[in-house]
Amino acid sequence: MDNYSALVDAIIQAEMEGVREREKILFLGDTPDYIIKAAGFPSLRLAIKASTIAKAAFDHGMPKSFLKRLPEVIANPKALYRSTSETAPESVVVLTFEDHRGSPIIIPIRPMEKVGRNQVHNTVTSVYGKEGRNPEERWESKLLWPERS
């Protein structure tokens, strides 16, 4: 089992035992090239906070098996969109090929976020099933990757 996968197990186990591991930072590898090229992100390591893993698992009901595959899922997306969030317009949203309870899973990523002591990474800020109208239709004008033909 790789280090990232083992840390996801440990974070979820600790949360179930009432021990908060919220400040830990997990690394998913380098930011994929398609995000760097399509969104202009810097070439930094891609990170996720333990608190984001816990929230995805316990608040959004994301399966541990999915969270353990995040590096692979992010590396092989269905599409990439510019964020529609007014509070984080510099962010992007990875749309996956997978769904959760019938809703497409999305993964927002923020560039150059300060994490920990003087560390800057591109950071996964959430993982959840996007309910409501199909995001591919709603976000069509925000599509960054794949390029429209």
C-alpha positions in Angstrom: 0.0 0.0 0.0 1.4 3.4 -0.9 2.0 6.2 1.7 -1.0 8.3 0.5 -3.4 5.4 0.7 -2.1 4.4 4.2 -2.6 8.0 5.4 -6.2 8.1 4.2 -6.8 4.9 6.2 -5.2 6.4 9.3 -7.1 9.7 9.0 -10.5 8.0 8.6 -9.7 5.6 11.4 -8.6 8.4 13.7 -11.8 10.4 13.0 -13.9 7.3 13.8 -12.1 7.1 17.1 -12.8 10.7 17.8 -9.1 11.8 17.2 -8.8 14.8 14.9 -6.0 14.7 12.4 -7.1 17.9 10.7 -3.8 19.6 10.3 -2.0 16.9 8.4 -1.2 17.5 4.7 -1.2 14.6 2.2 0.5 14.8 -1.1 -1.1 13.4 -4.3 2.0 13.9 -6.5 2.8 16.6 -8.9 0.0 18.8 -10.4 -1.1 17.1 -13.6 0.1 18.7 -16.9 -3.4 19.3 -18.2 -4.1 21.5 -15.1 -0.9 23.4 -15.5 -1.4 24.0 -19.3 -5.2 24.6 -19.4 -5.6 26.6 -16.2 -2.1 28.2 -15.9 -1.5 26.6 -12.5 2.1 26.6 -11.3 4.1 23.4 -11.4 3.8 22.6 -7.7 2.9 19.5 -5.7 -0.8 18.7 -5.4 -1.9 18.5 -1.8 -5.0 17.8 0.3 -5.6 18.5 4.0 -6.6 15.8 6.3 -9.6 17.9 7.2 -10.7 17.8 3.5 -10.4 13.9 3.5 -12.5 13.8 6.7 -15.1 16.1 5.4 -15.4 14.2 2.1 -15.7 10.9 3.9 -18.1 11.9 6.8 -20.0 14.9 5.6 -20.2 14.1 1.8 -20.3 10.3 2.2 -17.5 9.7 -0.2 -16.3 6.0 0.0 -12.8 5.5 1.4 -11.9 3.4 -1.6 -12.6 6.4 -3.9 -10.6 8.8 -1.6 -7.6 6.4 -1.7 -7.7 6.6 -5.5 -7.7 10.4 -5.8 -4.3 10.8 -7.4 -5.4 8.4 -10.2 -8.8 10.0 -10.5 -7.4 13.5 -10.8 -4.8 12.3 -13.3 -7.5 10.9 -15.6 -10.4 13.3 -15.6 -13.5 13.7 -17.7 -13.2 17.4 -17.9 -11.7 20.5 -16.3 -13.6 23.7 -15.7 -12.8 27.2 -14.3 -14.6 27.6 -11.0 -17.9 29.5 -10.9 -17.3 30.4 -7.2 -17.2 34.1 -6.5 -14.9 33.5 -3.5 -12.4 31.4 -5.5 -12.5 32.4 -9.2 -8.8 31.3 -9.6 -9.8 27.7 -8.8 -10.6 24.9 -11.2 -13.0 22.0 -10.9 -12.1 18.5 -12.0 -15.1 16.5 -13.2 -14.5 12.8 -12.8 -15.9 9.9 -14.8 -17.4 8.5 -11.6 -20.6 9.4 -9.7 -21.7 9.2 -6.1 -25.4 8.3 -5.5 -26.2 9.3 -9.1 -24.4 12.7 -9.0 -21.1 13.4 -10.8 -18.1 13.7 -8.5 -16.3 17.0 -8.7 -12.9 18.0 -7.2 -12.2 21.7 -6.8 -8.5 22.7 -6.8 -7.0 26.0 -5.7 -3.7 27.2 -7.0 -0.8 28.3 -4.8 -2.5 27.9 -1.4 -0.4 28.5 1.7 -0.5 25.2 3.7 1.3 24.6 6.9 4.4 26.7 7.7 5.5 28.6 4.6 4.5 25.8 2.2 2.7 26.6 -1.0 0.9 23.9 -3.0 -2.0 23.5 -5.4 -4.6 22.2 -3.1 -7.7 20.0 -3.4 -10.3 21.9 -1.4 -13.2 19.4 -1.5 -14.5 16.1 -3.0 -18.2 15.5 -3.4 -21.1 14.5 -5.7 -22.5 17.5 -7.4 -26.3 17.4 -7.1 -28.7 19.2 -9.3 -28.5 20.0 -13.0 -25.7 18.4 -15.0 -22.6 20.4 -14.5 -21.4 19.7 -18.0 -24.4 21.7 -19.3 -24.2 24.4 -16.6 -20.5 25.0 -16.9 -20.1 24.6 -20.7 -18.7 28.2 -21.0 -16.1 27.5 -18.3 -14.6 24.4 -20.0 -10.8 24.5 -20.0 -10.0 20.8 -20.9 -10.5 19.0 -23.1 -10.5 21.9 -25.6 -13.7 22.3 -27.6 -13.3 21.0 -31.1 
